[in-house]
Amino acid sequence: MSKTPAALQQFDIVIIGGAMAGASLALGLAKLNQQRKLQHLPCLSVALIEAHQADDSHPGFDARSIAIAHGSIFELTRLGIWPKLAHLGTAISDIHVSDRGHFGMTELNAEPLGLSALGQVVELAKVGQVLFSELQQADISLFCPAKLASLTAKADGHYLELDDGSQLSAKLLVAADGANSVVRQQLKLAAEQIDFGQSAIVANVETDKPHQHWAYERFTETGPIALLPMANMASSNPSSSNKARLSLVWAVSPDKAEQLKNISENDFLQQLQLAFGNRAGRFMAVGQRVTYPLTLTRMTQPIYHRCVFVGNAAQTLHPIAGQGFNLGLRDVVSLIEVIEQQLAQHLHGDVKADVGNSQVVHQYLASRQQDRTRTMNNIEFLVRGFSNQHWPLVAGRNIGLRLLSWLPPLKRPVAQVAMGWR
């Protein structure tokens, strides 16, 4: 007996990928729908397709931690998302930046800027659980677990078939499916990739003194070492209050990364101590170690016919300044703003707004051009400028760090960039 084809489900917007960027977009659009309901205006039909359940096996919600910048906290609050996540955050009040073996160092501090924190650190696995709980209650259609099997672009939208046989159509398709975007592959679109010749070893470490909400960025000859403050695990041992958990990202050569991943815990801690120094205390323990290749992947134009790319699907950054999610969130916010503008043009009249037309897609592109270019160029400059021992660059970067310490007014524009203020 032949199988009856699934009925076509039609949506204004279909989002592929439900990790941080895709989930934030879906929840932001759900909030927009709530506002439109209160105004008795037509709502958008939104679908989110996600291949994985929100657990430790989800590649977007694994054991890593990320720093959410102050500007991103503001945007997530506007989208109604941060109040659901705030209890998971550990504040960053101060950032110490140094160049190993040289005189350059500086600090960025929240207090002189009139802020309680420069940002918040969250564990992705815990965030994923909260976001998926919110998605299940939101005014969207959630297909999970489900994968995109085929994609056909037509004049009035995109037609999608999922691996479970579901058939969908979208006026606007949003690719939020990561660095190896299936949407980008299906549409045969190119992405430039820059290999920095580095891999990151990522792990949680424990030190023998409280972190007091300090984060650290230490540049070494092989690449940067970043340490982010984390909440301590619940413990009945009183002595644990004198220790601290920190999230480690350590950039080294690929061969060195594999070695560090496989050596004993004691040997790893000794090598980390030697590379980082004692500013954060003595490293006492390390959790599971995972390695990732470090590249910069970018689409020159993150758009296509009735399709836009956001987050890591549009650009994947080196973690040197912790800007990956923060840049991706600005993609999400800009797209929502462009969609709102398109809807505002159709407050009166019988024709429903087409949120996938050429005007929407190109307005999104224009809104992201300057920020994307500046951020990616800055990241590439930092990686190349701080991961070598060429003496003119060594002298220049150390003088620059010292100037920030000697001339505090210079710190404000640097802090504004680091905090993602638009």
Secondary structure, 3 states (H helix, E strand, C coil): CCCCCCCEEEEEEEEECCCHHHHHHHHHHHHHHHHHHHCCCCCCCEEEECCCCCCCCCCCCCCCEEEEEHHHHHHHHHCCCHHHHHHHCEEECEEEEEECCCCCEEEEECHHHCCCCCEEEEEHHHHHHHHHHHHHHCCCEEECCCCEEEEEEECCEEEEEECCCCEEEEEEEEECCCCCCHHHHHCCCCCEEEEEEEEEEEEEEEECCCCCCEEEEEECCCCEEEEEEECCCCCCCHHHHHCEEEEEEEEECHHHHHHHHHCCHHHHHHHHHHHHCCCCCCEEEECCCEEEEEEEEECCCCEECCEEECHHHCEECCHHHCCHHHHHHHHHHHHHHHHHHHHHCCCCCCCCCCCCCHHHHHHHHHHHHHHHHHHHHHHHHHHHHHCCCCHHHHHHHHHHHHHHHHCHHHHHHHHHHHCCCC
